[in-house]
Amino acid sequence: MPSENQQSAPSPAKELQEILDQQDMKSIDQLHQVVGQFSTNCFEAKKLSATVLVSAFVFFVTFSKRLDASVLMPSRILCKGTVVKELL
C-alpha cells in the first residue's frame, strides 16, 4: 500500500483521456488557424473585387463621357446576381 507522500501511477484510462484531450486541443488550434486564414483570404478577395469594380466603373465613365444604364448594368449584375428590371 503506498504511503500518502507517494503518488500512485495514473491509470491507463486516465492517460488515454489526457492524450485524447491533447489531440482535441491540437485539432481546435488547427481549426482556429484555418478559419483565420480563410477569413483573411476572403477579405483580400473582397478588396480585390471592389478595386476591380471601381476601376472598371471609372474607366467606363471616363471614356464613355456619359453615364447610362449600360455602364451600370455589369456592376448591378455582379453585386446582386440578377438584372434589375428598372434598368432594362
Buried (B, 14 or more C-beta within 10 A) or exposed (E): EEEEEEEEEEEEEEEEEEEEEEEEEEEEEEEEEEEEEEEEEEEEEEEEEEEEBEEBBEEBEEEEEEEEEEBBBEBBEEEEEEEEEEEE
